[in-house]
Amino acid sequence: MGQPFVWTKEEGTWKLRRRSISLDKGAEARGRCIFTVTASFVREGAGGVKQARHAVPLPAGVRPPADDEPADQEAWIARGPFESRSIEIVGGDDGEEADHGKSGQGKVAQPGDEHRMRCRVWNRARGTISAAGGHAAHLNALAYMSDSYFIGTVSRVHRLWRFPFAPSEVADLDPALRAHVERSNRVDGLGDGPDDWAARPTVGMLVSLDHSIYFHDPRRVRADEWMFSEMDTPWAGDGRGVVLQRIFAADGTLLATCVQEGLVRLTQEDVDGAAREGATAKDAGKAKL
């Protein structure tokens, strides 16, 4: 990246409907299309007085973090524009919670049960979003945060080694990064040491192919207050994976539903049986979350 891009159409292509409107727009760099977006809008109150209404409830027993709760993130992550708390993996329909990785290993999916697992996290923008940005700033922030941990759900439920350095290199990392890797591996159920980690398949490529966000109650979005995300993956195969995400306000309001498909390519073995080499510890700052 690092290359400037330009929108291919200044105004995009608008499609008018009776009560809604959609916009198709693209961006290009070096003469090649690198990004396309389709945004649909609906007029508030267009649904009328009588409406079919329901929403998935906030999972039972989850509560927003206390303001004085210690951060899960180490200092090298905490410089970002948002903060996260209580990253955990739970066992799907049975409601059995993971151990958060704080004192032990997270819940491990049995083969064939990966679709039943749920990855959970609390997110909010760091600080207070300025009123000058208007409500659109909160929607933009939610969209930004929705991409965090998203397609990585596939690697978590399959207990894949997802960092761009070998397990044997963890001991030589900066202490803060090493602590993050060790805790993440416990939450993901990879075990407690290099021997356990090396036994797991390795992510070779993990990248988004598309990302859809459906805002249900946009006026209720306050991205500088805690929002709860729960992610699950109904399918993975053929080098790809699909993840669903529900985002709730702390009061239980379902704010948005997101869908993402991504490439999930595993490192393959060469003909002599040796795994192809990945990145080294010098790339540690690029570790996949």
C-alpha positions as CSV (number, residue, x, y, z in Angstrom):
1,M,0.0,0.0,0.0
2,G,1.2,3.5,0.6
3,Q,0.1,4.5,-3.0
4,P,-2.3,7.4,-3.5
5,F,-5.7,6.4,-4.8
6,V,-8.5,8.3,-6.6
7,W,-12.2,7.8,-6.8
8,T,-13.2,6.5,-10.2
9,K,-16.4,8.6,-10.2
10,E,-16.7,11.8,-8.3
11,E,-20.3,11.3,-7.5
12,G,-20.6,7.6,-8.0
13,T,-23.7,5.9,-9.6
14,W,-26.9,6.5,-7.8
15,K,-29.9,4.2,-8.0
16,L,-33.2,5.6,-6.8
17,R,-36.1,3.5,-5.4
18,R,-39.3,4.5,-3.8
19,R,-38.1,4.6,-0.2
20,S,-34.4,4.0,-0.6
21,I,-31.3,4.9,-2.6
22,S,-28.0,3.1,-3.3
23,L,-24.6,4.3,-4.4
24,D,-21.9,2.4,-6.3
25,K,-18.4,3.8,-6.2
26,G,-14.9,2.7,-6.8
27,A,-11.3,3.7,-6.2
28,E,-8.2,3.0,-8.2
29,A,-4.4,3.3,-7.8
30,R,-1.9,3.2,-10.6
31,G,-4.8,2.9,-13.1
32,R,-6.1,-0.3,-11.4
33,C,-9.3,-0.7,-9.4
34,I,-8.4,-1.5,-5.8
35,F,-11.7,-0.9,-4.0
36,T,-15.4,-0.8,-4.7
37,V,-18.3,0.0,-2.4
38,T,-22.1,-0.2,-2.6
39,A,-23.9,1.8,0.0
40,S,-27.6,1.8,0.4
41,F,-29.7,4.3,2.3
42,V,-33.3,4.4,3.5
43,R,-35.4,7.3,4.7
44,E,-36.0,7.2,8.5
45,G,-39.6,6.3,9.2
46,A,-40.2,4.8,5.8
47,G,-41.4,1.5,7.3
48,G,-44.6,3.0,8.4
49,V,-46.5,2.7,11.7
50,K,-47.1,-1.0,11.5
51,Q,-43.9,-3.0,11.3
52,A,-42.6,-6.6,11.6
53,R,-40.0,-6.2,14.4
54,H,-37.7,-8.5,16.2
55,A,-34.0,-8.7,17.1
56,V,-31.5,-11.2,18.4
57,P,-31.0,-10.5,22.1
58,L,-27.6,-9.8,23.8
59,P,-26.3,-13.1,25.0
60,A,-27.1,-13.9,28.6
61,G,-24.6,-13.0,31.2
62,V,-22.4,-10.6,29.3
63,R,-21.7,-7.3,30.9
64,P,-19.7,-4.3,29.7
65,P,-16.2,-3.9,31.2
66,A,-15.8,-1.7,34.3
67,D,-13.9,1.6,33.6
68,D,-11.2,0.5,36.1
69,E,-10.8,-3.0,34.5
70,P,-7.3,-3.6,33.4
71,A,-6.8,-3.5,29.6
72,D,-6.3,-6.8,27.8
73,Q,-4.1,-5.1,25.3
74,E,-0.4,-4.5,25.7
75,A,1.2,-1.1,25.2
76,W,2.2,-1.8,21.6
77,I,-1.5,-2.3,20.7
78,A,-2.9,0.3,23.0
79,R,-1.7,3.1,20.7
80,G,-4.5,2.4,18.3
81,P,-7.7,4.4,17.8
82,F,-9.9,1.9,19.7
83,E,-9.6,-0.4,22.7
84,S,-10.8,-3.9,23.4
85,R,-11.6,-6.0,26.4
86,S,-12.5,-9.5,27.4
87,I,-11.6,-11.4,24.2
88,E,-12.9,-14.9,24.7
89,I,-14.1,-18.0,22.9
90,V,-17.3,-19.7,24.0
91,G,-18.8,-23.0,23.1
92,G,-21.7,-22.0,20.9
93,D,-25.2,-23.2,21.7
94,D,-24.3,-24.8,25.0
95,G,-23.4,-21.4,26.4
96,E,-20.3,-22.7,28.1
97,E,-17.8,-19.9,28.5
98,A,-14.1,-20.1,27.8
99,D,-11.5,-19.3,30.4
100,H,-10.5,-16.0,28.7
101,G,-7.0,-17.3,28.6
102,K,-6.3,-15.3,31.8
103,S,-5.7,-18.4,34.0
104,G,-5.7,-21.2,31.5
105,Q,-6.7,-22.4,28.1
106,G,-9.8,-21.3,26.2
107,K,-12.5,-23.6,25.1
108,V,-11.4,-25.9,22.3
109,A,-13.6,-26.9,19.4
110,Q,-13.8,-30.6,18.6
111,P,-13.6,-31.5,14.9
112,G,-16.9,-30.8,13.3
113,D,-17.9,-28.3,16.0
114,E,-16.1,-25.3,14.7
115,H,-19.3,-23.7,13.5
116,R,-20.7,-23.8,17.0
117,M,-17.9,-21.7,18.5
118,R,-18.4,-18.0,19.2
119,C,-15.7,-15.4,19.5
120,R,-16.6,-12.4,21.7
121,V,-15.0,-9.0,22.4
122,W,-16.0,-5.6,23.7
123,N,-14.8,-2.6,21.6
124,R,-15.0,1.2,21.8
125,A,-13.3,4.2,20.3
126,R,-10.5,5.5,22.5
127,G,-11.5,8.8,24.1
128,T,-14.6,10.7,23.1
129,I,-15.7,11.3,19.5
130,S,-16.0,15.0,18.8
131,A,-19.4,16.4,18.2
132,A,-18.0,18.2,15.2
133,G,-17.9,14.9,13.3
134,G,-21.6,14.4,13.7
135,H,-23.3,11.0,14.1
136,A,-21.6,9.8,10.9
137,A,-18.4,9.7,12.8
138,H,-19.8,7.1,15.2
139,L,-21.0,5.0,12.2
140,N,-17.6,5.3,10.6
141,A,-15.9,4.2,13.8
142,L,-18.2,1.2,14.1
143,A,-17.4,0.2,10.5
144,Y,-13.7,0.5,11.3
145,M,-13.9,-1.6,14.5
146,S,-16.0,-4.3,12.8
147,D,-13.0,-5.4,10.8
148,S,-11.0,-6.2,13.9
149,Y,-10.7,-9.9,14.8
150,F,-13.3,-10.6,12.0
151,I,-12.0,-13.1,9.5
152,G,-9.5,-14.2,12.2
153,T,-12.4,-16.0,13.7
154,V,-11.7,-18.9,11.3
155,S,-8.1,-19.2,12.5
156,R,-9.3,-19.0,16.1
157,V,-11.9,-21.8,16.0
158,H,-9.5,-24.0,14.0
159,R,-6.6,-23.3,16.5
160,L,-4.2,-22.2,13.7
161,W,-0.8,-20.6,14.3
162,R,-1.5,-17.1,12.9
163,F,1.6,-15.0,13.7
164,P,4.2,-14.1,11.0
165,F,7.0,-15.8,12.9
166,A,7.8,-19.3,13.9
167,P,6.8,-20.6,17.4
168,S,10.5,-21.2,18.1
169,E,11.1,-17.4,17.7
170,V,8.6,-16.3,20.4
171,A,11.2,-16.5,23.2
172,D,13.3,-13.9,21.4
173,L,10.5,-11.3,21.0
174,D,10.1,-8.1,22.9
175,P,8.6,-9.0,26.3
176,A,5.3,-7.1,25.7
177,L,4.8,-8.8,22.4
178,R,5.8,-12.2,23.8
179,A,3.2,-11.8,26.6
180,H,0.5,-11.0,24.0
181,V,1.4,-14.0,21.8
182,E,1.4,-16.4,24.8
183,R,-2.0,-15.1,26.1
184,S,-3.5,-15.1,22.6
185,N,-2.5,-18.7,22.2
186,R,-4.0,-19.8,25.5
187,V,-7.3,-18.1,24.6
188,D,-7.2,-19.8,21.2
189,G,-6.6,-23.1,22.8
190,L,-3.1,-23.7,21.2
191,G,-1.5,-24.7,24.4
192,D,1.3,-23.2,26.5
193,G,4.6,-23.5,24.7
194,P,6.4,-23.8,21.4
195,D,6.1,-27.6,21.1
196,D,2.3,-27.3,21.3
197,W,2.2,-24.3,18.9
198,A,4.4,-26.0,16.3
199,A,2.0,-28.9,16.2
200,R,-0.8,-26.6,14.8
201,P,-1.4,-25.8,11.1
202,T,0.0,-22.4,10.1
203,V,-1.8,-19.5,8.4
204,G,-0.1,-18.6,5.2
205,M,-2.6,-15.9,4.1
206,L,-5.5,-14.4,5.9
207,V,-7.1,-11.5,4.0
208,S,-10.6,-10.1,3.5
209,L,-12.4,-10.6,0.1
210,D,-15.5,-8.6,1.0
211,H,-17.1,-7.0,4.0
212,S,-20.8,-6.1,4.4
213,I,-22.4,-4.1,7.2
214,Y,-26.1,-3.9,7.8
215,F,-26.9,-1.0,10.2
216,H,-30.1,-1.8,12.1
217,D,-30.4,1.1,14.5
218,P,-27.9,3.7,13.4
219,R,-29.2,6.5,15.7
220,R,-28.4,4.3,18.7
221,V,-24.7,3.9,17.7
222,R,-22.3,5.5,20.2
223,A,-18.9,4.2,19.1
224,D,-17.1,5.8,22.1
225,E,-19.2,3.6,24.4
226,W,-18.7,-0.1,24.9
227,M,-20.1,-2.3,22.1
228,F,-20.3,-6.1,22.2
229,S,-19.3,-8.2,19.2
230,E,-20.0,-11.9,18.8
231,M,-18.6,-13.7,15.8
232,D,-19.1,-17.2,14.4
233,T,-18.1,-18.9,11.2
234,P,-20.8,-21.1,9.4
235,W,-18.4,-22.4,6.8
236,A,-14.7,-22.6,5.8
237,G,-13.2,-24.6,2.9
238,D,-11.4,-24.4,-0.5
239,G,-9.0,-21.8,1.0
240,R,-11.8,-19.4,2.1
241,G,-14.0,-18.8,5.1
242,V,-17.2,-16.9,6.0
243,V,-17.8,-15.1,9.3
244,L,-20.9,-13.5,10.7
245,Q,-20.8,-10.8,13.4
246,R,-23.4,-9.2,15.5
247,I,-22.7,-5.9,17.2
248,F,-24.7,-4.8,20.3
249,A,-24.9,-1.7,22.4
250,A,-24.2,-2.2,26.1
251,D,-28.0,-2.0,26.7
252,G,-28.6,-4.9,24.4
253,T,-29.7,-3.1,21.3
254,L,-28.7,-4.9,18.2
255,L,-26.8,-2.2,16.2
256,A,-25.5,-4.0,13.2
257,T,-24.9,-7.3,11.5
258,C,-21.8,-7.9,9.5
259,V,-20.7,-10.6,7.0
260,Q,-17.2,-11.2,5.8
261,E,-15.6,-13.6,3.3
262,G,-11.9,-14.0,3.3
263,L,-9.0,-16.0,2.0
264,V,-7.8,-18.5,4.6
265,R,-4.7,-20.2,3.1
266,L,-2.6,-22.6,5.2
267,T,1.1,-23.0,4.7
268,Q,1.7,-26.1,2.6
269,E,4.5,-28.6,2.8
270,D,7.1,-28.9,0.0
271,V,7.5,-32.2,-1.8
272,D,10.3,-33.2,0.7
273,G,7.8,-32.7,3.6
274,A,9.3,-29.5,5.0
275,A,6.9,-26.6,5.6
276,R,7.7,-23.5,3.5
277,E,9.3,-20.8,5.6
278,G,7.2,-17.8,6.7
279,A,8.2,-14.4,8.1
280,T,10.7,-14.0,10.8
281,A,10.7,-12.3,14.2
282,K,11.8,-9.0,12.6
283,D,8.2,-8.8,11.2
284,A,6.7,-9.2,14.7
285,G,5.0,-5.9,14.6
286,K,2.8,-7.2,11.8
287,A,1.3,-10.1,13.8
288,K,-2.2,-10.9,12.9
289,L,-4.7,-10.2,15.6
